Amino acid sequence: MNVADNSKAHARARLALRAERAFGLDSVRISEESVQAEAKITSMKTEASPEFSTVPRATDLFAAPPVTISLPVKSTSEKVSLLKMMNENEVRDCPKCRLCETRTNTVFGEGDPDSKIMFIGEGPGENEDLQGRPFVGRAGELLNKWITAMGLRREQVFIANIVKCRPPGNREPAPDEVATCTPYLVRQIEIIHPRVIVTLGRPSMQYMLQTKNSMGKMRGTWQDWRGVKLMPTYHPAYVLRSYTYETRKAVWDDLQMVMKEVGLPLPARKGKE
């Protein structure tokens, strides 16, 4: 094996080790040499993109269908400027629905405006409401592990929700709240123009795809959202509640399809170094 092949093998082994740690799967075989390589070889540092973000059950989430997205903004600086203006001038003090009455902070979203991958969840929880950032509680810690298993850092993806304010008691957002808030999300997608959207959980999947189908029926299959490929998968909070091998493997399988789509290296599979 030459130096280049050896380097690729070590990289794939590191990805496999990240998956082992993040998902607790025993189907990925790691050699002793690869474990040693993980300890010796540090992750390549890349320049982080500018950040612009300060750091009863709904029966129908489709009151306001998403509009067709336009051509993507070309310049990174223009994307950052547009997102920052939207946050500061519209979202931060938004009074448009009743969720503003109980929120502490709006949660605009954060990450790389040039990212190929955008994760979309349901809505902020208690920790997110307090900090004004998406996915920072226990579910956020698990999502961070998933992103690391993909060979990325949190700062290299974009994370948002279908609503920007916390629904009281962490209930699902009501149809009128979704209809009022999702135009912000649509504009975020329009500006970022990711290659792949990953919806986390049923509410975000149902809204984005305008469907009432269950997660069991939809997850793990490529869908289309206005020309953008979309992969539905389970919400980290659901995985924490149903922490089975089958659930964790389902999410990892979904994310590996995303990795393949955007050109990220896949980890070594069982029986291969």
Helices and strands as residue ranges (DSSP letters): H 3-23, H 32-40, H 76-86, I 87-91, G 98-101, E 110-111, E 117-121, H 126-131, H 138-149, G 154-156, E 158-161, G 168-170, H 175-192, E 196-200, H 202-209, H 215-218, E 223-225, E 228-233, H 236-241, H 245-262
